[in-house]
Each structure stands twice: as C-alpha cells, then as structure tokens.
Amino acid sequence: MKILVGYKGPDIGRDLLDLAIHRIKAYSGEVFVVTSLFGNDKTDEGNVAEAEKNLDNARNYLDEQGVKNQTHLLIRGRYVGEDIVDFANENGIDEIVIGVKSRSKVGKLLFGSTAQYVILKSSCPVTSVK
C-alpha cells in the first residue's frame, strides 16, 4: 500500500503523519510525504528552504516510527491540488491524506480549495483531517 500525505508543515502535519503511520502499519507499505510549491515568482528561496526543513523533519519522524517513506518537494508550476493528484496518479498511490481548514463559502468561491480539488479529482480514496 502507498499513502500520500500532502504536507505543509508541523502544525496539522503531525496529525496527518500519525494517521498515515497508523494506516501503513496495518497494511504494510510506504508513506510518500509531498509538499508542492508553485515555482516561478510565487516561490522564493525562503519558501524552498522551509519546505525542505519540514520534509526532513517529517522523514526523521517517520524513520523513528519505523515506517518506510519518501519525501518529495514538487516545484512544477502547478497548483497544489493539481500537483498532488498528478503525483498520486504517476506513483500508483492508494490513498491520499490531506489537511483541511475551515473557510467561509465566499472564501472558497474566491480562492478555491485545494482539498476540494483533491477530493473531487483524485482517482483514489482521500482522507481529510481537520
């Protein structure tokens, strides 16, 4: 089994990793921790450095738990939801675990929702954590 964790950092990320650990230990497999940055002028060196640090911390945490894992920083000029769905398809992911945050209806209308995109477009099951 392959589980993809859409990871932005330690705030809600630890809960996502803990859920993935629980699931992967039950089914045996690998956790893919993925962070997506758009690139171009929307991403600077500070964003990349922070994302790499967060991914290193996630890798270390999963290693401590004895979970086989890979970390990936995607900078492919795609929006986060699109990048996650495409990565999942490219790598035969069986389940996606993502965090969601509460937004007003107007906020979703104006800014879109990464989680909504992933849930609607993914070809595998998606578990969302609030």
Sequence and secondary structure as in RCSB ss.txt:
>XXXX:A:sequence
MKILVGYKGPDIGRDLLDLAIHRIKAYSGEVFVVTSLFGNDKTDEGNVAEAEKNLDNARNYLDEQGVKNQTHLLI
RGRYVGEDIVDFANENGIDEIVIGVKSRSKVGKLLFGSTAQYVILKSSCPVTSVK
>XXXX:A:secstr
 EEEEE   HHHHHHHHHHHHHHHHHH  EEEEEEEE  GGG  HHHHHHHHHHHHHHHHHHHHTT  EEEEEEE
SSS HHHHHHHHHHHTT SEEEEE     HHHHHHH  HHHHHHHH SS EEEE 
